[in-house]
Amino acid sequence: MKTALTIAGSDSSGGAGIQADLKTFAANKVYGMSVITSVTAQNTLGVTDIFDVSPSNISAQLDAVFTDIFPKSVKIGMVSSAEIIEIIAEKLRQYNAKNIVLDTVMVSTSGYRLLREDAITALTEKLFPLADIITPNIPEAEILCGFNIENKSDMLRAAEVIYGKFSVPVLLKGGHLAKSGSDLLFDGKAEWFEAEKIDNPNAHGTGCTLSSAIAANLALGQNMSDAVKAAKEYVTGALKYGLDLGGGSGPLNHMYKIF
């Protein structure tokens, strides 16, 4: 069985973070492992508290995984401090990790800041060079490119700027646009993944799910384009299922193909 590792925060409601990643790995027939960076108190209504795991414990978790069940791919999600980022980068280099998918988690859907200002520089300088792909949504891409993104033309310009600045392939997710659900993969050339805009307010954890599905597909041996295509189809199916839990933006049904 192929293996994948998620390095991310815990979501107590189960819709995003480590919990969403492990369910996504399982749904895509990959054995999942985890390194927890932060413990959040959150539900479908928002994030109320964050507790960061110590860098020494994160280091020990990474050692435990890589020295026993070596992952074929790695998904990185919530990393809230520069010190944590530096530890992760050090260990990924030490173990020569492959197929690294970096979800540039900066702000929660409810607007809660998940990445401290000092950590953004560490993220771009330490982890971007190790990544095989980064997966920003539009608000995150706006931070990285420095201008507003309002349509698909802006998405293309932003992806070109981000790729030119950081030299890492970028999957710019278009879900925040009013009339488009299309995503753009840019690695020097542009490839659009078109999709209908699904009218579903319950989209908590969509970004986590997409990035972990890409990581699962890379672990299975797919090339990047095919991995993104299959991941987007999987997330689209989970959105179409229409699961409705909680009083706010609810989670996806990661196991929609099973039940």
Backbone bond lengths (Angstrom), bond angles and torsions (degrees), N, CA, C in turn:
res aa  C-N    CA-C-N  psi(-1)  N-CA   C-N-CA  omega(-1)  CA-C   N-CA-C  phi
1 M - - - 1.466 - - 1.519 110.21 -
2 K 1.333 116.75 137.56 1.454 121.88 177.69 1.533 109.68 -73.41
3 T 1.330 115.02 154.36 1.471 120.21 -173.97 1.514 111.28 -126.05
4 A 1.333 115.35 149.08 1.466 121.17 177.68 1.521 109.51 -143.69
5 L 1.321 115.62 148.61 1.457 122.52 -179.28 1.515 109.92 -118.25
6 T 1.323 116.43 134.18 1.455 120.70 169.88 1.521 109.85 -109.00
7 I 1.316 115.93 131.40 1.465 123.45 175.07 1.519 105.70 -114.21
8 A 1.315 117.13 106.37 1.464 119.09 -170.61 1.522 110.71 -166.04
9 G 1.333 115.04 -178.43 1.454 121.40 177.94 1.516 111.75 -90.07
10 S 1.328 115.51 159.01 1.456 122.09 177.44 1.525 110.24 -89.08
11 D 1.317 116.34 135.84 1.469 122.71 175.82 1.523 107.93 -109.78
12 S 1.321 116.79 113.03 1.465 120.66 -175.78 1.521 113.30 -62.61
13 S 1.334 117.67 -21.12 1.466 119.83 178.93 1.524 112.38 -88.19
14 G 1.335 117.29 -8.36 1.460 120.82 175.25 1.506 116.13 82.52
15 G 1.319 118.40 1.50 1.455 119.75 -174.25 1.506 115.34 -91.15
16 A 1.324 116.89 -22.05 1.465 120.98 -176.79 1.527 108.80 -134.82
17 G 1.338 115.58 -171.22 1.453 120.46 174.09 1.519 114.45 59.85
18 I 1.333 114.57 -149.79 1.463 122.33 -177.47 1.525 112.04 -51.57
19 Q 1.331 116.22 -44.18 1.464 119.87 -175.74 1.526 111.14 -63.98
20 A 1.331 116.86 -44.13 1.468 120.18 178.64 1.524 110.63 -65.71
21 D 1.326 116.17 -39.53 1.463 120.10 -178.62 1.522 111.77 -63.02
22 L 1.328 117.18 -46.46 1.463 120.22 -178.14 1.530 111.24 -65.50
23 K 1.326 116.58 -38.50 1.465 118.65 176.60 1.525 111.03 -65.44
24 T 1.334 115.66 -39.12 1.467 119.78 178.91 1.522 111.42 -65.65
25 F 1.325 117.20 -43.07 1.463 120.36 175.95 1.533 110.39 -55.82
26 A 1.329 115.88 -48.85 1.465 120.19 -178.02 1.525 111.45 -62.46
27 A 1.324 116.30 -42.85 1.468 120.45 -179.01 1.521 111.88 -64.42
28 N 1.343 115.62 -25.62 1.465 120.08 -179.98 1.528 112.60 -103.94
29 K 1.337 115.46 20.40 1.468 123.70 169.51 1.529 113.57 65.27
30 V 1.333 114.92 40.92 1.459 121.59 177.10 1.519 108.44 -127.89
31 Y 1.335 116.99 141.29 1.461 121.33 178.05 1.524 108.64 -79.46
32 G 1.332 116.32 122.97 1.454 120.97 -174.54 1.511 114.51 -103.09
33 M 1.339 115.49 142.79 1.462 123.31 174.14 1.518 108.26 -128.66
34 S 1.334 117.00 164.76 1.463 118.78 -174.21 1.515 112.75 -142.04
35 V 1.332 114.14 147.19 1.458 123.47 167.51 1.523 105.93 -124.79
36 I 1.323 116.82 116.08 1.463 121.27 -174.73 1.525 109.67 -89.83
37 T 1.323 116.22 123.81 1.463 122.18 -178.66 1.520 113.14 -95.93
38 S 1.330 116.33 -31.56 1.460 122.07 -177.83 1.520 109.27 -149.35
39 V 1.314 115.55 152.20 1.459 121.26 173.22 1.516 107.23 -112.86
40 T 1.320 116.28 117.97 1.460 119.52 -179.63 1.528 110.66 -104.75
41 A 1.315 114.45 150.33 1.463 121.26 167.70 1.523 105.79 -102.04
42 Q 1.309 116.08 107.15 1.467 118.89 -177.65 1.510 110.66 -153.41
43 N 1.326 113.58 161.02 1.456 121.27 174.45 1.521 107.66 -147.35
44 T 1.311 117.44 -161.78 1.456 119.46 -177.06 1.525 112.69 -70.89
45 L 1.334 116.70 -11.75 1.463 121.02 -179.14 1.524 112.92 -92.77
46 G 1.347 117.87 -16.99 1.453 119.77 178.26 1.509 113.31 147.37
47 V 1.331 114.38 -178.54 1.465 122.79 -179.95 1.524 108.70 -100.09
48 T 1.332 117.11 129.61 1.472 120.46 -178.99 1.523 113.36 -111.55
49 D 1.336 117.85 -18.79 1.460 119.08 179.78 1.526 109.74 -162.28
50 I 1.344 115.85 150.39 1.464 121.98 177.16 1.522 108.40 -134.50
51 F 1.323 116.33 130.91 1.460 122.20 174.33 1.514 108.29 -121.04
52 D 1.324 117.32 116.92 1.455 121.11 -179.23 1.529 110.78 -80.85
53 V 1.314 116.08 134.23 1.462 121.66 173.41 1.534 107.81 -71.31
54 S 1.318 117.59 147.65 1.465 120.98 -177.72 1.523 110.86 -65.20
55 P 1.333 117.63 143.97 1.468 120.49 177.17 1.530 112.73 -55.85
56 S 1.337 117.46 -36.04 1.466 119.66 179.87 1.516 111.31 -65.14
57 N 1.340 117.36 -37.81 1.460 119.93 178.32 1.524 111.09 -70.90
58 I 1.336 117.05 -38.37 1.464 120.58 176.69 1.522 109.89 -61.77
59 S 1.326 116.23 -41.83 1.457 121.02 177.13 1.523 111.00 -59.91
60 A 1.332 116.34 -43.85 1.461 120.92 179.90 1.526 111.30 -66.18
61 Q 1.337 117.68 -38.91 1.457 120.76 176.76 1.527 110.85 -61.06
62 L 1.329 116.11 -44.13 1.468 120.42 179.89 1.526 111.28 -63.48
63 D 1.324 116.56 -42.78 1.463 119.91 176.99 1.525 111.04 -60.05
64 A 1.329 115.94 -43.09 1.463 120.70 -177.79 1.526 111.26 -60.69
65 V 1.332 116.27 -40.95 1.461 119.75 -179.22 1.525 110.94 -71.84
66 F 1.310 116.49 -53.65 1.463 120.01 -170.95 1.521 113.63 -69.78
67 T 1.328 118.18 -23.48 1.467 119.55 -179.67 1.522 113.21 -89.41
68 D 1.339 116.70 0.83 1.463 118.84 -179.20 1.521 111.77 -128.61
69 I 1.318 117.59 -70.38 1.476 121.26 179.27 1.531 107.01 -108.50
70 F 1.318 116.11 94.82 1.465 120.50 -173.55 1.532 110.24 -72.11
71 P 1.335 118.43 126.50 1.464 120.58 -178.05 1.525 113.00 -77.40
72 K 1.331 115.22 141.89 1.457 121.06 175.64 1.530 111.74 -77.93
73 S 1.328 115.56 -22.18 1.462 120.25 176.65 1.523 108.72 -148.80
74 V 1.331 114.99 162.80 1.465 121.56 -178.58 1.523 109.20 -135.68
75 K 1.320 115.56 128.22 1.464 121.02 172.05 1.524 108.06 -107.67
76 I 1.327 117.34 130.51 1.461 122.19 177.14 1.518 108.40 -113.34
77 G 1.324 115.60 127.05 1.457 121.04 178.94 1.515 111.00 -115.23
78 M 1.320 116.78 -118.24 1.459 121.92 -173.19 1.525 111.96 -70.18
79 V 1.323 116.26 117.04 1.468 123.36 175.19 1.533 106.46 -133.59
80 S 1.324 117.51 104.34 1.456 120.31 -162.51 1.517 116.52 -92.16
81 S 1.344 118.71 -7.43 1.461 119.04 -177.97 1.516 110.84 -138.47
82 A 1.342 115.17 157.14 1.460 120.76 179.96 1.524 110.99 -63.05
83 E 1.332 117.64 -37.42 1.459 121.27 -178.42 1.523 111.14 -64.48
84 I 1.328 116.73 -42.36 1.463 120.97 177.87 1.524 110.36 -64.90
85 I 1.313 116.76 -42.38 1.460 121.32 179.03 1.524 110.81 -60.01
86 E 1.315 116.90 -43.21 1.464 120.77 -178.69 1.529 111.71 -64.56
87 I 1.338 116.78 -38.78 1.470 120.28 177.35 1.525 110.47 -64.08
88 I 1.325 116.79 -45.17 1.467 120.79 -179.27 1.530 110.24 -61.79
89 A 1.332 116.51 -45.60 1.465 120.29 -179.86 1.523 110.84 -61.66
90 E 1.311 116.56 -42.50 1.466 120.93 179.51 1.523 111.53 -59.79
91 K 1.334 116.38 -45.20 1.463 120.42 -177.34 1.533 111.83 -72.00
92 L 1.319 117.32 -36.61 1.465 119.45 178.16 1.526 110.75 -64.69
93 R 1.320 116.03 -37.97 1.470 119.41 175.77 1.529 110.63 -68.77
94 Q 1.336 116.87 -42.75 1.461 121.23 -178.52 1.524 111.68 -57.20
95 Y 1.340 115.86 -42.67 1.468 120.22 -176.02 1.531 113.11 -96.60
96 N 1.345 116.26 3.72 1.464 120.63 177.90 1.529 111.31 53.38
97 A 1.317 115.30 51.04 1.463 121.41 -178.58 1.530 110.89 -64.49
98 K 1.330 115.58 146.48 1.462 122.21 -177.89 1.534 110.58 -119.25
99 N 1.343 114.12 163.86 1.472 121.82 174.91 1.533 111.34 52.46
100 I 1.322 115.23 60.36 1.467 121.50 -176.34 1.525 109.86 -93.71
101 V 1.326 115.88 120.55 1.463 123.21 177.39 1.521 107.42 -108.06
102 L 1.327 116.60 117.42 1.458 121.36 -177.08 1.521 110.24 -107.70
103 D 1.322 115.70 110.25 1.462 121.66 175.03 1.525 107.18 -87.80
104 T 1.318 116.43 112.44 1.470 121.35 -172.57 1.526 110.93 -77.04
105 V 1.321 116.43 70.44 1.456 121.84 -176.01 1.527 109.76 -73.95
106 M 1.324 116.75 113.92 1.459 121.23 -179.10 1.524 112.93 -122.55
107 V 1.333 115.86 -38.92 1.471 121.18 -176.34 1.523 108.25 -137.74
108 S 1.332 117.09 135.62 1.462 120.03 177.12 1.523 110.00 -72.98
109 T 1.326 115.71 163.06 1.464 120.40 179.16 1.528 111.46 -57.14
110 S 1.321 116.90 -32.88 1.460 121.31 -179.69 1.524 112.96 -81.80
111 G 1.341 116.92 -0.47 1.454 120.47 176.76 1.512 115.55 96.57
112 Y 1.335 118.14 4.24 1.466 121.93 -179.88 1.519 108.89 -77.43
113 R 1.347 115.78 127.47 1.469 120.28 -178.57 1.527 109.79 -72.40
114 L 1.316 117.16 120.68 1.457 122.30 -176.71 1.523 113.06 -104.40
115 L 1.317 117.76 -11.39 1.460 121.70 -178.31 1.522 109.03 -128.16
116 R 1.323 116.69 120.27 1.448 121.08 -179.65 1.527 110.59 -67.70
117 E 1.339 115.94 152.54 1.454 121.25 -175.93 1.529 111.97 -55.23
118 D 1.336 116.13 -42.61 1.463 119.18 -177.06 1.528 112.02 -67.32
119 A 1.323 115.82 -18.60 1.460 119.57 -177.61 1.526 112.63 -83.87
120 I 1.329 118.14 -20.44 1.463 119.80 -178.16 1.525 110.60 -62.81
121 T 1.341 116.35 -43.44 1.465 119.79 178.09 1.516 110.99 -63.09
122 A 1.326 116.83 -42.93 1.465 120.51 178.70 1.528 110.50 -62.62
123 L 1.320 116.35 -40.10 1.465 120.96 179.63 1.526 110.81 -59.90
124 T 1.334 116.02 -49.17 1.465 119.81 -176.42 1.528 112.30 -72.66
125 E 1.336 117.62 -31.87 1.460 120.14 -176.96 1.527 113.21 -87.39
126 K 1.329 117.81 -31.78 1.465 121.09 -174.24 1.528 113.69 -99.65
127 L 1.341 116.86 -42.37 1.467 119.56 -174.32 1.530 113.92 -97.78
128 F 1.327 117.84 -34.54 1.466 118.98 179.69 1.534 111.60 -55.24
129 P 1.346 119.41 -43.25 1.472 118.76 -178.64 1.527 113.82 -65.24
130 L 1.325 117.53 -19.14 1.458 121.14 -179.77 1.523 112.68 -91.13
131 A 1.320 116.99 -16.29 1.460 121.64 -171.84 1.526 111.84 -79.74
132 D 1.329 115.01 145.80 1.456 121.22 171.57 1.519 110.78 -87.66
133 I 1.331 116.37 -21.37 1.460 122.08 176.53 1.515 108.60 -162.95
134 I 1.348 116.52 145.36 1.463 122.02 170.63 1.522 107.79 -115.15
135 T 1.345 116.43 150.73 1.472 119.64 -172.18 1.529 111.94 -129.33
136 P 1.332 118.83 64.43 1.464 119.96 -179.88 1.526 112.62 -73.62
137 N 1.337 115.50 146.76 1.460 118.81 166.51 1.525 107.55 -85.04
138 I 1.317 117.22 -177.53 1.465 119.95 -173.93 1.531 112.76 -64.20
139 P 1.355 120.84 -46.63 1.475 118.89 177.52 1.525 112.82 -59.26
140 E 1.325 117.07 -38.07 1.471 120.41 178.57 1.521 111.02 -70.10
141 A 1.326 116.90 -40.15 1.457 120.63 178.32 1.527 110.52 -63.96
142 E 1.330 117.29 -34.96 1.461 120.33 178.11 1.526 111.22 -63.01
143 I 1.335 116.75 -36.54 1.465 120.68 175.71 1.529 109.98 -64.81
144 L 1.324 116.49 -40.37 1.459 121.30 -175.61 1.528 113.59 -76.57
145 C 1.350 116.94 -33.14 1.467 119.42 -176.90 1.519 113.11 -98.52
146 G 1.347 116.93 -22.84 1.463 120.01 174.87 1.508 116.37 89.89
147 F 1.328 118.43 11.33 1.462 119.49 176.27 1.522 110.29 -146.10
148 N 1.337 116.44 165.22 1.463 122.13 -177.69 1.528 110.95 -74.22
149 I 1.323 114.82 145.71 1.463 121.55 178.56 1.526 107.69 -119.25
150 E 1.316 115.59 115.72 1.465 119.57 -174.61 1.521 113.63 -121.38
151 N 1.323 118.18 -10.49 1.462 120.73 -177.96 1.534 109.14 -156.69
152 K 1.324 116.29 -179.67 1.464 120.63 -175.65 1.537 112.01 -68.17
153 S 1.322 117.11 -30.48 1.464 119.41 175.99 1.521 110.56 -64.92
154 D 1.335 115.81 -41.20 1.468 120.09 175.89 1.523 110.94 -63.85
155 M 1.331 116.58 -37.89 1.459 120.06 177.97 1.525 111.44 -59.38
156 L 1.324 115.94 -44.90 1.460 119.83 179.93 1.527 110.95 -63.23
157 R 1.322 116.32 -44.53 1.465 119.84 179.75 1.526 110.52 -63.42
158 A 1.344 116.72 -41.61 1.464 120.70 179.81 1.532 111.04 -64.41
159 A 1.328 117.02 -43.48 1.458 120.72 -179.79 1.524 110.85 -62.35
160 E 1.327 116.42 -39.97 1.464 120.77 177.82 1.528 110.75 -62.85
161 V 1.338 116.51 -42.50 1.469 121.10 -179.95 1.529 110.50 -65.27
162 I 1.332 116.48 -46.57 1.470 120.79 -178.20 1.526 110.48 -63.61
163 Y 1.320 116.41 -44.11 1.469 120.05 178.86 1.526 110.36 -64.26
164 G 1.317 116.21 -41.96 1.455 119.93 179.56 1.512 113.12 -66.25
165 K 1.327 116.67 -33.45 1.462 121.40 -177.61 1.520 112.16 -78.74
166 F 1.341 116.47 -38.93 1.460 119.81 -170.99 1.531 114.46 -114.55
167 S 1.328 117.33 -7.73 1.474 122.09 177.63 1.526 112.71 55.62
168 V 1.332 116.43 41.07 1.458 121.44 177.02 1.530 108.11 -133.44
169 P 1.342 117.87 134.97 1.464 119.54 176.14 1.524 111.17 -55.70
170 V 1.318 115.79 141.56 1.463 120.73 -175.01 1.522 109.99 -127.93
171 L 1.321 115.80 132.18 1.458 121.55 169.30 1.520 106.48 -104.79
172 L 1.318 116.69 103.46 1.458 122.30 -179.33 1.525 108.41 -90.41
173 K 1.326 114.89 115.68 1.466 120.75 -174.09 1.528 110.01 -86.65
174 G 1.332 115.75 130.22 1.455 120.63 -174.29 1.507 115.49 -97.99
175 G 1.322 117.20 14.23 1.462 119.96 -174.35 1.518 115.31 -62.84
176 H 1.343 117.87 -21.05 1.460 120.07 179.81 1.528 112.99 -81.32
177 L 1.333 117.40 -10.29 1.461 119.64 176.93 1.525 109.93 -71.24
178 A 1.329 116.25 149.12 1.458 120.71 -174.02 1.520 113.06 -67.74
179 K 1.327 117.24 -34.87 1.461 119.31 -170.88 1.527 113.61 -123.79
180 S 1.318 117.64 14.97 1.460 119.11 -176.60 1.508 110.72 -140.11
181 G 1.337 115.27 142.86 1.450 120.79 172.13 1.515 110.35 -116.00
182 S 1.331 116.44 20.36 1.457 121.76 -174.49 1.527 111.44 -82.92
183 D 1.330 115.66 144.97 1.454 122.52 176.13 1.525 108.79 -115.49
184 L 1.332 115.44 154.07 1.461 120.92 -177.04 1.522 110.12 -123.48
185 L 1.331 116.71 121.26 1.456 122.41 172.55 1.521 107.57 -97.81
186 F 1.342 115.15 123.64 1.464 119.36 -179.52 1.517 109.39 -129.28
187 D 1.329 115.80 121.52 1.458 121.61 178.02 1.522 110.54 -135.88
188 G 1.320 114.71 35.22 1.458 122.08 -171.89 1.513 110.29 108.43
189 K 1.311 114.90 -25.17 1.464 122.36 170.80 1.522 107.39 -132.91
190 A 1.321 115.28 155.12 1.459 120.88 -174.38 1.521 111.18 -99.86
191 E 1.327 115.97 135.99 1.464 121.99 173.65 1.523 108.19 -134.38
192 W 1.317 115.39 118.72 1.466 120.47 -179.31 1.524 110.27 -92.08
193 F 1.320 114.65 141.18 1.458 121.76 173.21 1.525 106.17 -115.86
194 E 1.329 114.11 98.06 1.463 120.33 -173.50 1.527 110.22 -79.47
195 A 1.320 114.95 145.53 1.463 120.50 177.09 1.518 109.15 -157.31
196 E 1.317 114.97 151.00 1.454 119.25 176.39 1.525 110.07 -69.75
197 K 1.323 115.53 152.83 1.451 120.84 175.12 1.523 107.90 -79.71
198 I 1.323 117.17 115.40 1.460 121.57 -176.67 1.521 109.41 -90.59
199 D 1.311 116.12 125.30 1.465 121.34 -178.58 1.526 109.08 -82.60
200 N 1.324 115.71 83.76 1.461 121.45 -179.08 1.526 108.41 -142.08
201 P 1.331 118.01 110.56 1.474 120.16 -179.78 1.521 112.77 -72.09
202 N 1.324 117.38 -12.46 1.463 121.43 -178.04 1.533 109.43 -93.57
203 A 1.323 114.85 87.53 1.461 120.72 -175.20 1.525 111.52 -129.80
204 H 1.331 116.57 25.52 1.461 120.63 179.81 1.529 110.45 -64.79
205 G 1.338 116.74 124.52 1.455 120.61 178.50 1.512 115.30 87.81
206 T 1.330 117.27 10.78 1.467 119.74 -177.92 1.527 111.54 -61.17
207 G 1.337 116.83 -43.35 1.459 120.34 -179.00 1.512 112.64 -65.56
208 C 1.326 116.34 -41.97 1.465 120.57 176.89 1.519 110.29 -60.67
209 T 1.309 115.59 -43.63 1.453 121.43 -177.23 1.520 111.63 -65.05
210 L 1.337 117.06 -43.06 1.461 120.30 179.95 1.523 111.17 -63.37
211 S 1.324 116.99 -47.12 1.468 119.60 -177.08 1.527 111.53 -66.46
212 S 1.330 117.38 -38.05 1.465 119.13 178.87 1.529 111.10 -72.17
213 A 1.329 117.96 -30.46 1.467 120.25 175.00 1.529 110.53 -67.93
214 I 1.324 117.36 -38.22 1.466 120.31 175.29 1.525 109.76 -61.18
215 A 1.347 116.10 -45.89 1.465 120.32 179.24 1.531 111.05 -60.31
216 A 1.320 117.26 -41.45 1.460 120.84 178.44 1.522 110.76 -61.19
217 N 1.317 116.40 -44.41 1.463 120.39 -178.82 1.526 111.88 -67.06
218 L 1.330 117.14 -36.28 1.466 120.12 175.53 1.533 110.20 -64.96
219 A 1.341 116.27 -39.18 1.470 119.94 177.63 1.522 111.10 -62.20
220 L 1.319 116.45 -31.15 1.462 121.02 179.02 1.524 112.94 -78.41
221 G 1.341 116.66 -4.59 1.453 120.47 176.07 1.512 115.77 99.81
222 Q 1.333 118.18 6.81 1.455 120.39 178.99 1.524 110.52 -74.28
223 N 1.344 116.39 151.95 1.460 119.20 172.59 1.533 108.90 -75.32
224 M 1.327 116.90 171.08 1.461 119.83 -172.10 1.527 112.49 -62.14
225 S 1.311 117.88 -45.03 1.458 120.58 -178.80 1.526 111.29 -60.45
226 D 1.321 117.00 -47.15 1.465 120.72 -179.98 1.529 110.94 -66.65
227 A 1.343 116.75 -36.71 1.465 120.61 179.56 1.516 111.17 -63.83
228 V 1.334 116.31 -41.41 1.469 120.68 178.38 1.521 110.14 -67.65
229 K 1.325 117.07 -44.70 1.469 121.14 -179.02 1.523 110.91 -58.89
230 A 1.331 117.03 -48.54 1.464 120.86 -179.25 1.525 111.40 -65.95
231 A 1.337 116.88 -37.83 1.464 120.57 179.27 1.525 110.86 -65.11
232 K 1.320 116.43 -41.50 1.466 119.75 -179.74 1.531 110.63 -66.27
233 E 1.322 116.66 -38.51 1.465 119.73 177.35 1.521 110.53 -63.77
234 Y 1.333 116.35 -39.59 1.464 120.75 178.75 1.530 111.22 -63.60
235 V 1.323 117.28 -46.61 1.468 120.82 -179.49 1.527 110.31 -66.04
236 T 1.321 117.25 -39.60 1.464 120.39 178.21 1.525 110.75 -59.93
237 G 1.321 116.56 -41.75 1.462 120.39 177.42 1.516 112.36 -63.95
238 A 1.341 116.26 -39.03 1.465 120.15 179.35 1.524 111.11 -66.95
239 L 1.337 116.88 -36.83 1.466 120.78 176.95 1.531 111.00 -68.18
240 K 1.318 115.80 -41.56 1.466 119.93 -178.55 1.525 112.10 -66.20
241 Y 1.316 117.74 -25.31 1.466 120.75 179.92 1.523 111.21 -57.70
242 G 1.336 116.96 -36.53 1.464 120.58 174.43 1.513 115.30 79.38
243 L 1.311 117.88 32.84 1.465 120.68 175.64 1.522 110.01 -58.60
244 D 1.336 117.25 138.37 1.464 120.84 -177.29 1.525 109.38 -133.29
245 L 1.326 115.87 94.91 1.461 122.18 179.49 1.527 109.80 -126.65
246 G 1.319 117.13 142.94 1.455 121.47 175.33 1.517 113.31 84.12
247 G 1.339 114.06 173.22 1.464 120.07 -175.51 1.509 114.57 -95.05
248 G 1.343 117.58 -2.64 1.456 120.91 179.85 1.510 110.89 -124.01
249 S 1.346 115.53 -139.92 1.466 120.10 176.54 1.521 108.39 -77.25
250 G 1.313 115.82 105.68 1.456 121.20 -172.35 1.512 113.68 -80.27
251 P 1.343 116.79 172.67 1.461 122.23 -177.03 1.522 112.58 -81.95
252 L 1.332 114.75 170.33 1.457 122.45 173.28 1.524 109.46 -84.73
253 N 1.324 116.55 163.17 1.452 121.17 169.34 1.522 107.32 -93.76
254 H 1.335 116.37 93.74 1.449 120.92 -176.99 1.523 112.47 -63.98
255 M 1.315 116.46 -22.22 1.455 121.00 -177.73 1.530 111.83 -105.40
256 Y 1.334 116.61 31.96 1.467 119.99 -174.28 1.537 112.60 -62.20
257 K 1.329 117.37 -23.92 1.462 119.26 178.81 1.523 112.53 -76.72
258 I 1.348 115.62 -15.00 1.455 120.44 -178.35 1.516 111.22 -102.60
259 F 1.357 116.71 -43.09 1.468 119.85 179.21 1.519 109.43 -153.22
